Amino acid sequence: MAEPVRSREDAAIEALRALVRIPTVSRRRPEDVEAGVFARFHAELRARFPLVHERLECTAIGAAGLLFRWAGPSAERPVVLMAHQDVVPVEPDDPWQHDPFGAEVVDGWVWGRGTLDDKGPLVAVCAAVESLLGAGFTPARDVWLFFGCDEEVAGVSARLAVEELRRRGVEPWFVLDEGGAVASGTVPGVAVAQAVIGVAEKGITNVELRVAGRGGHASVPARLGPTARLARAVGRVDAIRHPAHVPDATAEFFRRLAPHAPAPLRPLLRRAGRLRPLLARVLGRLGPESSSMTRTTAVVTTLSGSPALNVVATSAVAGVNVRVMVGDSVDAVLARMRRAVADDQVRFEILDRNEPCPLSPVDDDAFRLLEATVGRVFPDAVTVPYIMMAATDSRHFTAICQRVYRFAPLRMSKEQRAAIHSYDERVGVQDFLDGVEWYRLLLQNLD
């Protein structure tokens, strides 16, 4: 007998709540991760989605990653759906309205850490697969599910999953991870909802600026000691205007939004591909979010110096987080920073370096499939490509796949997006269920 739809929906919501209650906080040092927390998550996942675990082949990846294979009649052009199990910590002083690990349902929302990033999409994928398995459905091609365990700390599980797929000779048709959403309020003056699909990511590089000196007692300071010299360097880095340009994906983003923009902007947006320098100047004046769509950014995020108010520092350090725009490079950014600082006593230490991801195609059957599925579930939304400012596990999959997309099929307001990695993270109950339906339709139409 077919499972009643309402019962299936209730089960999906309860699964999300149960998994949000398990605080799968990842840490940079593995020994700092709560003992057994991912084992509890796996046990709950198995209990909530028994068919997924009984009928799909599962391979453990790294410390707690999970890689499932749902075999179809063909292993050619398989699809990879991704999400991650881990969440960022909750700061003790953040003013949550509801317990961040309580998963309370209040006023039509499920509240809690991970409801959007990224347990909501993870549970939606599992609920879609579980219901299709229960209905006797088999996908037209192999489907792989990868759920990483250390995305929030830029860990190794995604790289290990790529190695496992490469070892098996898997060459995905497309990969779909978190990233964009069905958003509103992303562009001033554009009221229409936008299904924003990431087709690339900026590269993330972290650099430390270090200055060493003699230090000493604060009563007899030497001129331009380590802290002052570092402060001057920080000011110079902050003043850099990295070159602006509009990549193909950003031009297409605005071209698709042109019919919905205020009348004075429509001619510019319609011809975004041919008027890129002008569009870059306009975006640069619309605020930091719009400006970041056109250029590399570098921001000082951490500072350290003297351990006491009456001690001149012997070492001062500033951490700089760099987001490298598509079309730019890490080496070029570092060269601009060194020229701007112009001080041999400021040492640059590169902690990690990642180039921008290659652009995935938009004029392609895989993207059109995502767009068509959006049209079925979110008929009010315009599907647009964009370049992600943040990083996801999917960047590692560009090594084995030319079509890597980043989209969570959940409606998210500007306020909700601001709650990711902050407080009051929440997902609408109906929005989550729409996400489940979106994955169901996607899997049903892979042929």
Legacy VTK file of the C-alpha trace (Angstrom):
# vtk DataFile Version 3.0
C-alpha trace
ASCII
DATASET POLYDATA
POINTS 447 float
0.000 0.000 0.000
1.385 3.421 -0.960
2.554 5.579 1.906
0.240 8.585 2.481
1.855 11.815 1.291
1.228 13.621 4.571
2.887 10.803 6.522
5.889 10.929 4.200
6.187 14.695 4.639
5.872 14.429 8.412
8.596 11.774 8.437
10.925 14.058 6.473
10.376 16.955 8.887
10.929 14.715 11.908
14.115 13.342 10.341
15.433 16.873 9.874
14.629 17.739 13.481
16.272 14.588 14.817
19.477 15.203 12.849
19.679 18.919 13.721
19.588 17.940 17.397
22.881 16.068 16.993
25.629 18.745 17.277
27.986 17.574 14.530
30.358 20.505 14.972
33.570 20.021 13.004
36.886 21.309 14.330
40.210 21.988 12.706
41.879 19.617 15.162
40.207 16.183 14.973
40.843 15.595 18.669
38.546 18.544 19.442
35.507 16.938 17.768
32.982 15.592 20.275
33.590 11.867 20.650
30.995 9.711 18.907
28.898 12.590 17.588
29.154 11.526 13.931
28.476 7.892 14.855
25.252 9.088 16.500
24.401 11.044 13.365
24.989 7.980 11.173
22.844 5.800 13.430
20.001 8.329 13.302
20.353 8.661 9.533
20.085 4.882 9.196
17.016 4.768 11.448
15.263 7.548 9.538
16.139 6.300 6.043
16.315 2.494 6.207
15.794 1.888 2.471
18.686 4.187 1.569
20.956 2.081 3.763
19.523 -1.317 2.747
19.474 -0.839 -1.026
22.340 1.529 -1.730
25.983 0.543 -1.505
27.718 2.647 1.166
31.450 3.360 1.454
33.000 5.098 4.464
35.149 8.063 3.478
37.757 9.470 5.839
36.802 10.084 9.449
33.017 10.140 8.958
32.165 10.813 5.309
29.535 8.670 3.573
29.483 7.775 -0.133
26.377 5.959 -1.412
25.886 4.426 -4.860
22.355 4.016 -6.183
22.789 1.756 -9.194
20.801 2.507 -12.310
20.645 0.504 -15.555
23.661 2.455 -16.814
26.899 3.537 -15.157
27.521 5.973 -18.005
27.187 9.681 -17.191
26.392 9.224 -13.482
25.227 12.056 -11.250
26.624 13.090 -7.846
24.422 14.800 -5.253
26.312 16.276 -2.305
25.730 17.777 1.134
27.690 17.885 4.381
26.934 16.581 7.842
28.999 19.035 9.863
28.022 22.459 11.166
29.845 25.461 12.564
29.937 26.064 16.340
27.341 28.106 18.186
28.765 31.133 19.970
27.605 31.215 23.621
26.564 34.873 23.528
24.613 34.762 20.254
20.966 35.783 20.877
19.155 32.755 19.434
15.375 32.968 19.793
15.226 29.172 20.117
17.690 26.488 21.187
20.151 26.138 18.255
20.205 22.369 18.733
16.571 22.046 19.796
15.086 21.850 16.271
11.884 23.448 17.519
9.007 23.982 15.092
7.597 27.447 15.723
5.387 29.545 13.452
5.987 27.306 10.447
9.785 27.247 10.803
12.243 24.584 11.907
14.854 26.460 13.961
18.409 25.311 14.510
22.016 25.149 13.435
22.282 23.341 10.105
18.680 23.703 8.963
20.004 25.626 5.947
23.719 24.791 6.055
23.643 21.942 5.256
21.452 19.381 6.996
18.318 20.721 5.322
19.561 19.790 1.824
21.127 16.540 3.121
17.845 15.351 4.630
15.897 16.542 1.578
18.103 14.384 -0.676
17.681 11.365 1.592
13.921 11.860 1.910
13.573 12.082 -1.878
15.620 8.918 -2.439
13.822 7.045 0.359
10.391 7.835 -1.068
11.441 6.854 -4.608
12.896 3.584 -3.339
9.644 2.931 -1.524
7.760 3.472 -4.777
9.989 0.973 -6.614
11.690 3.638 -8.724
15.122 3.099 -10.321
17.044 6.108 -11.709
17.987 6.159 -15.379
21.693 6.223 -14.515
23.890 5.668 -11.465
23.384 8.239 -8.727
26.049 8.848 -6.105
25.347 10.582 -2.805
28.276 12.080 -0.936
27.874 13.496 2.563
31.117 15.023 3.840
32.027 15.501 7.478
34.486 18.413 7.529
33.358 20.948 4.931
33.180 23.755 7.488
36.888 23.415 8.283
38.008 22.842 4.671
38.845 19.249 5.563
39.884 16.236 3.539
36.751 14.112 3.166
35.717 15.616 -0.190
39.200 15.078 -1.630
39.094 11.472 -0.425
35.688 10.992 -2.056
37.069 12.283 -5.353
39.987 9.844 -5.053
37.539 6.983 -4.443
35.406 7.900 -7.452
38.494 8.274 -9.628
39.717 4.850 -8.456
36.386 3.391 -9.577
36.577 5.151 -12.938
33.527 7.330 -12.215
33.260 10.372 -14.514
30.123 12.292 -13.478
27.817 13.937 -15.976
27.195 16.612 -13.349
27.734 17.243 -9.650
25.277 19.175 -7.480
26.218 20.568 -4.072
24.977 23.336 -1.767
25.510 26.945 -2.760
22.804 29.113 -4.245
19.139 29.016 -3.294
15.754 30.363 -4.318
16.540 33.839 -3.106
14.934 37.237 -2.899
16.488 40.624 -2.278
19.780 39.818 -3.992
19.746 42.735 -6.471
18.409 46.195 -5.564
15.206 46.943 -7.460
14.652 43.360 -8.655
11.665 41.870 -6.854
11.349 38.562 -8.710
12.597 35.447 -6.928
15.835 34.044 -8.315
16.973 30.415 -8.354
20.657 31.215 -8.095
22.879 28.361 -9.294
26.600 28.595 -8.655
28.654 27.687 -11.722
32.055 28.468 -10.152
33.626 29.547 -6.873
36.152 32.172 -6.056
39.472 30.751 -4.938
40.198 31.061 -1.225
43.708 31.880 -0.056
44.831 32.787 3.444
47.944 34.866 4.042
49.617 36.105 7.200
51.582 39.351 7.298
54.323 39.096 9.924
56.627 41.746 11.384
59.344 40.974 13.938
61.390 43.402 16.055
63.268 43.918 19.299
60.249 44.844 21.380
60.801 46.067 24.901
59.243 48.333 27.518
56.400 50.539 26.388
57.940 53.556 28.124
60.808 53.763 25.602
59.310 52.780 22.238
61.311 52.900 19.051
59.690 54.524 16.029
57.738 52.220 13.712
57.908 49.103 15.872
56.373 45.785 14.768
52.780 46.764 15.604
52.950 50.164 13.909
54.715 48.742 10.869
52.094 46.001 10.603
49.292 48.552 10.985
50.700 50.535 8.084
50.836 47.375 5.975
47.248 46.495 6.920
46.067 49.929 5.816
47.844 49.550 2.489
46.341 46.105 1.867
42.889 47.409 2.748
43.252 50.262 0.263
43.928 48.013 -2.751
41.241 48.092 -5.443
41.718 44.816 -7.235
40.882 44.948 -10.965
37.201 44.573 -11.775
35.743 42.567 -14.596
32.495 40.758 -15.367
32.909 37.022 -16.121
30.559 35.255 -18.514
28.457 33.816 -15.685
27.906 37.237 -14.117
26.987 38.758 -17.481
24.447 35.963 -17.987
23.123 36.529 -14.442
22.229 40.119 -15.278
21.032 39.376 -18.802
18.437 36.957 -17.423
17.323 39.479 -14.798
17.058 42.384 -17.245
13.272 42.016 -17.904
12.641 42.235 -14.141
14.952 45.173 -13.363
13.943 48.835 -12.995
13.394 50.383 -16.434
16.535 52.596 -16.433
18.761 49.555 -15.825
17.229 47.204 -18.385
19.233 48.349 -21.447
22.506 47.963 -19.523
21.616 44.529 -18.151
20.302 43.231 -21.485
23.655 44.069 -23.070
25.730 43.003 -20.065
27.991 40.825 -22.184
28.924 43.734 -24.473
29.056 46.453 -21.810
31.171 44.686 -19.213
33.456 47.595 -18.241
30.452 49.843 -17.653
28.599 47.135 -15.723
31.684 46.528 -13.560
31.811 50.238 -12.670
28.112 50.313 -11.817
28.317 47.212 -9.628
31.362 48.612 -7.874
29.245 51.536 -6.676
26.278 49.495 -5.406
27.894 48.311 -2.196
30.186 45.514 -1.028
27.973 42.588 -2.087
27.606 43.812 -5.661
31.221 44.925 -5.868
32.399 41.485 -4.755
30.716 40.005 -7.827
33.285 41.717 -10.052
36.633 41.586 -8.270
39.009 39.792 -5.937
38.640 40.806 -2.296
41.245 40.726 0.461
40.260 41.520 4.026
42.232 41.482 7.278
40.398 39.155 9.655
42.797 38.457 12.555
45.373 40.526 14.442
47.816 39.705 17.211
50.651 41.592 18.856
51.848 42.337 22.344
50.648 40.177 25.221
50.384 43.208 27.569
49.566 46.914 27.425
53.011 47.940 28.725
55.037 45.690 26.383
56.152 46.548 22.861
55.494 43.502 20.665
58.419 41.493 19.364
56.093 40.016 16.754
52.878 41.298 15.184
50.711 39.215 12.848
47.709 39.981 10.634
45.661 37.309 8.868
44.280 38.183 5.437
41.466 36.222 3.819
41.590 36.498 0.018
38.751 35.539 -2.342
40.253 35.278 -5.820
37.911 36.214 -8.653
37.471 34.029 -11.717
39.952 35.410 -14.235
42.406 36.478 -11.522
45.114 34.325 -9.912
46.710 33.866 -6.509
50.135 34.916 -7.794
48.743 38.112 -9.304
46.926 38.993 -6.086
50.018 38.403 -3.954
52.095 40.540 -6.316
49.628 43.433 -5.934
49.678 43.072 -2.152
53.480 43.068 -1.990
53.682 46.130 -4.234
51.155 47.970 -2.088
52.862 47.095 1.220
56.307 47.999 -0.209
58.154 47.012 2.960
60.788 44.270 3.062
60.335 43.937 6.829
56.770 42.688 6.349
56.976 38.973 5.670
54.219 37.200 3.722
53.404 33.670 4.836
50.939 31.787 2.639
48.897 29.400 4.777
46.925 27.894 1.904
46.202 28.781 -1.689
43.308 27.861 -3.937
42.769 29.163 -7.436
39.240 29.995 -8.647
37.181 27.072 -9.931
36.592 26.726 -13.669
33.230 27.874 -14.996
30.645 25.141 -15.507
28.528 25.495 -18.663
25.142 27.193 -18.694
24.189 26.402 -22.306
24.131 22.694 -21.542
21.636 19.868 -20.965
22.681 19.451 -17.325
22.022 23.110 -16.484
18.780 23.019 -18.477
17.656 20.020 -16.408
18.236 21.972 -13.192
16.426 24.962 -14.666
13.455 22.882 -15.802
13.160 21.319 -12.336
13.182 24.793 -10.805
10.356 25.758 -13.140
8.259 22.830 -11.927
8.630 23.514 -8.205
9.306 27.274 -8.124
7.386 28.674 -11.111
7.739 32.239 -9.829
11.563 32.111 -9.897
14.010 33.052 -12.643
16.974 30.666 -12.861
20.282 32.540 -13.014
23.940 31.427 -12.852
26.400 33.119 -10.530
29.893 32.854 -9.105
29.964 31.870 -5.449
31.889 33.995 -2.984
32.083 31.148 -0.451
33.669 27.710 -0.801
32.055 24.276 -0.881
33.281 20.695 -0.963
32.281 20.585 -4.622
35.364 22.553 -5.679
37.354 19.319 -5.367
35.015 17.581 -7.832
36.068 19.888 -10.669
39.045 17.509 -11.007
36.724 14.778 -12.356
33.742 16.699 -13.728
33.248 19.702 -16.011
29.720 20.390 -14.756
29.789 21.237 -11.053
26.771 23.198 -9.842
25.976 24.667 -6.456
22.307 25.013 -5.545
20.137 24.162 -2.552
16.466 24.056 -3.629
15.209 26.002 -0.610
13.621 29.425 -0.474
15.817 31.753 1.575
15.092 35.368 2.399
17.880 37.887 2.895
17.353 37.545 6.649
17.676 33.772 6.479
20.854 33.991 4.417
22.311 36.333 7.027
21.580 33.708 9.713
23.879 31.110 8.109
26.962 30.805 10.371
25.214 33.272 12.665
22.163 32.999 14.931
18.480 32.213 14.299
19.190 29.870 11.388
15.889 28.360 10.256
14.074 26.824 7.321
10.385 27.087 6.478
8.535 23.790 6.825
6.882 24.124 3.410
10.124 25.386 1.875
11.919 22.277 3.091
9.182 20.023 1.679
9.440 21.856 -1.651
13.150 21.021 -1.565
12.349 17.329 -1.138
9.989 17.499 -4.106
12.636 19.265 -6.191
15.131 16.432 -5.643
12.420 13.833 -6.380
11.653 15.438 -9.738
15.323 15.828 -10.583
15.990 12.138 -9.950
12.890 11.094 -11.897
13.994 13.079 -14.955
17.652 12.053 -15.269
16.901 10.412 -18.603
LINES 1 448
447 0 1 2 3 4 5 6 7 8 9 10 11 12 13 14 15 16 17 18 19 20 21 22 23 24 25 26 27 28 29 30 31 32 33 34 35 36 37 38 39 40 41 42 43 44 45 46 47 48 49 50 51 52 53 54 55 56 57 58 59 60 61 62 63 64 65 66 67 68 69 70 71 72 73 74 75 76 77 78 79 80 81 82 83 84 85 86 87 88 89 90 91 92 93 94 95 96 97 98 99 100 101 102 103 104 105 106 107 108 109 110 111 112 113 114 115 116 117 118 119 120 121 122 123 124 125 126 127 128 129 130 131 132 133 134 135 136 137 138 139 140 141 142 143 144 145 146 147 148 149 150 151 152 153 154 155 156 157 158 159 160 161 162 163 164 165 166 167 168 169 170 171 172 173 174 175 176 177 178 179 180 181 182 183 184 185 186 187 188 189 190 191 192 193 194 195 196 197 198 199 200 201 202 203 204 205 206 207 208 209 210 211 212 213 214 215 216 217 218 219 220 221 222 223 224 225 226 227 228 229 230 231 232 233 234 235 236 237 238 239 240 241 242 243 244 245 246 247 248 249 250 251 252 253 254 255 256 257 258 259 260 261 262 263 264 265 266 267 268 269 270 271 272 273 274 275 276 277 278 279 280 281 282 283 284 285 286 287 288 289 290 291 292 293 294 295 296 297 298 299 300 301 302 303 304 305 306 307 308 309 310 311 312 313 314 315 316 317 318 319 320 321 322 323 324 325 326 327 328 329 330 331 332 333 334 335 336 337 338 339 340 341 342 343 344 345 346 347 348 349 350 351 352 353 354 355 356 357 358 359 360 361 362 363 364 365 366 367 368 369 370 371 372 373 374 375 376 377 378 379 380 381 382 383 384 385 386 387 388 389 390 391 392 393 394 395 396 397 398 399 400 401 402 403 404 405 406 407 408 409 410 411 412 413 414 415 416 417 418 419 420 421 422 423 424 425 426 427 428 429 430 431 432 433 434 435 436 437 438 439 440 441 442 443 444 445 446
